[in-house]
Amino acid sequence: MKMKMKVTVEPKGPLRGELVPPADKSISHRAAILAGIADGKSIIRNYLEAADTSSTLAAMIALGAEAEIVKKGGSKGRTVVIRGRGLHGLKEPGAVLDCGNSGTTMRLLAGLLSGNPFYSVMAGDESLSCRPMGRVIVPLKRMGARIMARQEDKYPPVSIRGGGLKGISYEMPVASAQVKSALLLAGLYAEGKTVITEPFASRDHTERMLSGLGAAVETKRGAGGRNTIKLTPPEGPLKPFELEVPGDFSSAAFFIIGALITGKSELLIKNVGINPRRTGLLSVLERMGAGIGLENKREVSGEPVADIHVKHHGALSPFRLGGKEIPLLVDEVPVLCVAAAMAQGTSRISGAGELRVKESDRISAMAEGLRRMGIRVEEAKDGLSIEGGPMTGAGIESMGDHRIAMAFSIAALAARGKTRIDGAEAVGISYPGFFSTLRRLLR
Ligand code: S3P
């Protein structure tokens, strides 16, 4: 049992100064997995030090990769050196792989393990045990993997006997970078090409990294936002690599919105990944009338990076959001709901049904929490509409979800009266230093 933590946030501002957000979670997961199957020593600088990415690293070690943390934390992040076993050198794990709270760990590893000719079992915490795995199991079975899971192959634990895969063409029913990445990892081991089409383009870190390692990955944009990725399995080994993980835009997003909704705020958020498949929030904020400055733009290890300058703006306009924009800001919707609560009018989010199957049901968690804070919210199956208005402090349950805990901690800054976040320890999933950074910037 994890200790439950309560944090009280007082309405206080402004947020002023500089911060460096923690390393990107998505890129860290992928770096650990790919380093584990590369041929030799890879160096990952600024590997995210948080619960989710520790689950992935521990799993790769259990599969035979050697990992050494050569530099502990600090402002430049920690460096992890991984000695990969080569594409075909992983070993059967002796125990269940514990994926903790991390859907990315379980889904990406499902792809990797399907390619490997041994038996493995993955399990997770209470939240992960309720998250749909059929979305990876169905296509991986089609590729030839033998996989079983709870409730007719839908929910964790997941057991896999891998090997003997063949490439397939697969139309993904939902845009999901986790599913796409699982199939690309399995595709590395398949006979023949793997072709994946997503209804809307999702984050492309896996494609970028695989290309960097010398794998043949081609991407083609189609009509209506469709996106097709073709992988030809490599003939030789995957090259080991050196990579620096940029800061996580999804973590920066909490402070971007925080600064926009608390008077006299001004923040410089340094070293943030601005991959266009991750920064849909910036376009919505622009529509809301907030100008965000991107400074010192550069490329780091194949990903675009910048410093983000954000200033309190005054009134925000309501927005409409849906369709192909959703995958570009899928993790930012909770904190965007907070911005909507502060806007002058009603904002509408649709096409976001995926939010119901994240670490919590984020549609109902946001609707319920905002209502408790005095905001009028209508909940739909695939989204919500939020009428901007004054917020009052309330008791909020994080539902064990890191992004819900952080979104309401930011909402608290603009509310009247104190807000108490129950289950605040969840921030450790992606942003262990969140509350200390918040306290420092409020000083
Ligand atoms: C992620 C993809 C997204 C996102 C998650 C991380 C990834 O999930 O919500 O936090 O690293 O690939 P889906 O693939 O389920 O959309």
Residues whose N, C-alpha, C, O or C-beta is under 5 A from the ligand:
A	BS01	S3P	S26 T104 A175 S176 A177 Q178 V179 V330 D331
